[in-house]
Amino acid sequence: MPVLERLLYRSKATNTLGSLHLFNMLSEARAKNAMLGITGHLLYTEEVFVQCIEGKPEAIESLWHSLQRDARHYDIELLARGPLEKRRFSDWSMAFSSYPSLNRFNMPGFFAVDKEGMSAEAERCAKA
Ligand SMILES: Cc1cc2nc3c(=O)[nH]c(=O)nc-3n(C[C@H](O)[C@H](O)[C@H](O)COP(=O)(O)O)c2cc1C
């Protein structure tokens, strides 16, 4: 088994999410990720999520199961999964990129997307 694994998926938000929902979701996710040793990045634009998670294969498998059961998103599409030599987001239990208007609570680890709906962090997450 590889030491580290990375998983990338895309999904659609079931409901339009505002700052408060996103803040709460990220706070919860970050607490659990810190316990599981998971790091990564979540992008939320146009009601679409793209998330990469990285960590020990057992932790990734467990979170992947939880994510697939979560009714807050649907049409979950696995884009990539494989071994990883070095974490790309070692500084963040879950970095988050979205529109500045969705960061009313000034959460740490927030990155504003540009006009194309991208940030440097989101690009780092999505690259092969
Ligand atoms: C788009 C999206 C991203 C999520 N990201 C994470 C995450 O990074 N870590 C996490 O623990 N939960 C995350 N969650 C929540 C999980 O789906 C799940 O509710 C949580 O891990 C609790 O799982 P459990 O009910 O199986 O214990 C996310 C949910 C959504 C909708």
The ligand as an SDF file (V2000), in Angstrom:
LIG
                    3D

 31 33  0  0  0  0  0  0  0  0999 V2000
  -18.5630   18.9820   -0.5570 C   0  0  0  0  0  0  0  0  0  0  0  0
  -18.3090   18.3370    0.7650 C   0  0  0  0  0  0  0  0  0  0  0  0
  -17.0120   18.2520    1.2540 C   0  0  0  0  0  0  0  0  0  0  0  0
  -16.7450   17.6470    2.4800 C   0  0  0  0  0  0  0  0  0  0  0  0
  -15.4650   17.5610    2.9270 N   0  0  0  0  0  0  0  0  0  0  0  0
  -15.1940   16.9020    4.0690 C   0  0  0  0  0  0  0  0  0  0  0  0
  -13.8660   16.7590    4.5270 C   0  0  0  0  0  0  0  0  0  0  0  0
  -12.8920   17.2280    3.9360 O   0  0  0  0  0  0  0  0  0  0  0  0
  -13.6800   16.0840    5.6890 N   0  0  0  0  0  0  0  0  0  0  0  0
  -14.7100   15.5670    6.4090 C   0  0  0  0  0  0  0  0  0  0  0  0
  -14.4760   14.9720    7.4420 O   0  0  0  0  0  0  0  0  0  0  0  0
  -15.9820   15.7010    5.9990 N   0  0  0  0  0  0  0  0  0  0  0  0
  -16.2460   16.3540    4.8560 C   0  0  0  0  0  0  0  0  0  0  0  0
  -17.5420   16.4870    4.4470 N   0  0  0  0  0  0  0  0  0  0  0  0
  -18.6010   15.9000    5.2790 C   0  0  0  0  0  0  0  0  0  0  0  0
  -18.6870   14.4090    5.0490 C   0  0  0  0  0  0  0  0  0  0  0  0
  -19.4280   14.1470    3.8750 O   0  0  0  0  0  0  0  0  0  0  0  0
  -19.3700   13.7110    6.2620 C   0  0  0  0  0  0  0  0  0  0  0  0
  -20.6040   14.3330    6.5380 O   0  0  0  0  0  0  0  0  0  0  0  0
  -18.5220   13.7890    7.5190 C   0  0  0  0  0  0  0  0  0  0  0  0
  -17.2170   13.3470    7.2270 O   0  0  0  0  0  0  0  0  0  0  0  0
  -19.1080   12.9010    8.6410 C   0  0  0  0  0  0  0  0  0  0  0  0
  -19.1190   11.5890    8.1680 O   0  0  0  0  0  0  0  0  0  0  0  0
  -19.8330   10.4050    8.9580 P   0  0  0  0  0  0  0  0  0  0  0  0
  -21.2660   10.8250    9.1080 O   0  0  0  0  0  0  0  0  0  0  0  0
  -19.6540    9.1970    8.0910 O   0  0  0  0  0  0  0  0  0  0  0  0
  -19.0890   10.3210   10.2660 O   0  0  0  0  0  0  0  0  0  0  0  0
  -17.8180   17.1150    3.2370 C   0  0  0  0  0  0  0  0  0  0  0  0
  -19.1210   17.2180    2.7450 C   0  0  0  0  0  0  0  0  0  0  0  0
  -19.3800   17.8160    1.5280 C   0  0  0  0  0  0  0  0  0  0  0  0
  -20.7790   17.9140    1.0210 C   0  0  0  0  0  0  0  0  0  0  0  0
  1  2  1  0
  2  3  1  0
  2 30  2  0
  3  4  2  0
  4  5  1  0
  4 28  1  0
  5  6  2  0
  6  7  1  0
  6 13  1  0
  7  8  2  0
  7  9  1  0
  9 10  1  0
 10 11  2  0
 10 12  1  0
 12 13  2  0
 13 14  1  0
 14 15  1  0
 14 28  1  0
 15 16  1  0
 16 17  1  0
 16 18  1  0
 18 19  1  0
 18 20  1  0
 20 21  1  0
 20 22  1  0
 22 23  1  0
 23 24  1  0
 24 25  2  0
 24 26  1  0
 24 27  1  0
 28 29  2  0
 29 30  1  0
 30 31  1  0
M  END
$$$$
